[in-house]
């Protein structure tokens, strides 16, 4: 299981992005909402969708990951 965060601020082109805790492009902690520990990136994204909209997966740490 991995820990996931979502950005609090929406970007015009990507919305709120979901990141793994170990992402090399993770914004500073003040700009993040902790989602929790999940078995899949999709489960973390589903939780983020309940908080923010639109939500996308980080292309750096979650590309090609479910």
FENDAVEN-V373813 format. One line per field, one symbol per residue. phi: phi as a letter, one per 30 degrees, with the letter a starting at -180 (. if undefined). psi: psi as a letter, one per 40 degrees, with the letter a starting at -180 (. if undefined). burial: I if it has 24 or more other C-alpha atoms within 12 Angstrom, else O. A space follows every 50 residues. Layout:
# FENDAVEN-V373813
phi: ???
psi: ???
burial: ???
This chain:
# FENDAVEN-V373813
phi: .bcbbbddcdcdcbicccbdecddcdddedcbcddkcbdbdddddddddd cbadbbddddcbdicd
psi: iiiiiihdhhiddeahhhiidehefhiideeihhdahididdddddddde dihihiihedeehfh.
burial: OOOIIIIIOOOOOOOIIIIIIOOOOIOOOOOIIIIIOOOOIIIIIIIIOO OIOIIIIIOOIIOOOO
